[in-house]
Amino acid sequence: MPFDPLIKVRHAKEQGIIPSEIYKVIVDRFHIVEMGIQRIERASGLRYPYYYIDPTLIIAAPSSSADIQYAQFGFLYAQTIPVVKKNNEIDIVVQVTAPLVVYGLLGTIHAILAHEFMHYLELLSRIIKMEVVSDEISASLFENRYLDSGRLIEARFVFRSDSVLRDHITRKFPEGFKDTRLEEKTIKYWMNKGLPSISVSLDSNVTKIPVEAMAKLNVDQGVRDKIFEFESAAIQELKNKK
């Protein structure tokens, strides 16, 4: 049976966690997400990982302090999550939050989906090379955003055939994600109205993957070849600049 990306949203509506009008907007705008996934797959030549829409806003603060000031928090509109199961197998999924689907413009949604896809490729690359023990963290939200974008395989190597998508990513992730319109709408219409949200501290947002789980991950050879192709293109560009 195919996985339903809207299953958590449906459950939240049935349980009264989100109102019917928000549920309707998510369902009506979900086609923008599907368009983005298809676009990314065409441009990269790879399948997108499993993804789902989460009905909860994720508020990220620089520390575990309960006193969150406006200038000291941001929103995680999507995350690429490695899930280590009991048998030490890994599933990598992309969690997309409902406020992005409800309030984001098409270019913003596609840019974030593409950014998470690059996270997915970067994580696979590190697992293949057995380099993942824990992710880098930073006490500063700005520094964390900067590190986040600085370690990814660059969009121009992954999405060569889609210049518009690359432009969306460049504009939305100059040094970490920034979209004032989306953030203001999220605060006014989601956060201030008491819709479901969770606060996480950046110093707890750490990925830890056991070596045994990395060794058991079966990465298709075609995916390995593509990652090698993207990384080789970046290395060659650096050599050409010298």
C-alpha positions, 0 to 999 in steps of 0.5 A: 500500500502506498505511503500517504504523505497526508496521513498525520494531517488527516489524523490531526483533523479527525482529532480536532487538533487542527480546524477544518479550514486549515485542513482544507487549505493543506489538501487544496495546496498539496499539489504544489508539494507534489509538483515540487517533488516531480520537478526535483526528480526530473532535474536530479534524475533521482527519486525523492525520499519518503516525505510527509506533511506534519500538522505541527509548527517547529520553533527552533531556539538557540538554546533550551531556554524557555524564554524565547525572544522574537529575534532569537528563534526561527522556524524549521519548515522542513527537516530531513530525518534519519530514523534508526529502527530497532533492527538497526536499519535506517529510514530517511524521511523528509518532514514538511510542516503544515505552515509551509504548505498553507502560507508558502509561495510556490517558489518557496515551497519548491526551494525548501523541498529541493534544499531538503533533497540536498540534505538527503544526498549529503546524508547518504554521502556521509553514511556511504563514507561512514562519516556520520556519528553526530551532526554539527551544532551551534548555539547561534541560530544564524551560525546554525543556518550558515553551517546548514547551507555550507556543507551541502552538495551545491544546487547547480550540480544537482539541478543542472537542467532547472535554472528556475529551481536553482534561482529559487534556492539561491534567493531563499537560501543566501546564507540560511533560509529567509522568507520574511513574508512566510515568517510573518504569516506563520507568526500571525495566523498560526503561532499567535492563534495557538495552532499546534507547535513545538519548540526545539533547542538547536543544541538538542537537534543532533543526528546520531547514527550507530556504525552498525546502522550505517553499515546496514544501509543499502544504497542503490548503485545508481544513487551512489553513482549520481552522488559521485557525479555531483561531488566530482563536478564540484571537485573539478570546478575547484581544480579549474579555479586554481 
